[in-house]
Amino acid sequence: MGRDAGTDAGRDSGIDAGRDSGTDAGRDAGTCPLPPLPTSPMACFKPCLSDVDCVYVSTSCCCSCASGGASVAINASFESIWAARMAGMCTVDCRGVLCMDVYLCPPGPPVCIAGQCLEGGAG
């Protein structure tokens, strides 16, 4: 696959909902509302007690991690709130977007380390 010169293919319009431009720096989940709001910092979506609490969600608007997009591990209880977050951030029309033929999914299942959902292979 490749990029269509007339679209934002592969970049998902520059939006990466898993990165909050540094707003998570130094923030712990203890200062987050429960459940988190769609506008809450990423750290608010990550608290966990065990590996089974964690799932992967997409941080890309148009392309999955199997097609050049990105994903992040969050607490499964917050999946619907994450979906609302993505709906609010992803205003690009994905029809006609060509995603890259690049597999960028994490190397293993999500894990809970030190009370935070992390991508498999982390830590």
Number of C-alpha atoms within 10 A of each C-alpha: 9 12 15 13 8 8 14 18 21 23 20 24 17 13 17 20 22 19 13 14 10 10 12 15 10 7 14 15 18 10 9 16 10 11 12 17 16 20 15 18 23 23 23 25 27 23 22 21 15 15 18 14 19 28 22 22 20 21 26 25 24 25 21 20 23 16 18 21 24 22 21 24 25 28 26 20 14 19 16 11 18 26 15 14 17 22 12 12 17 20 12 14 11 17 7 11 20 22 24 19 15 15 13 14 20 19 10 10 16 23 25 24 16 12 14 24 29 26 23 18 11 13 9
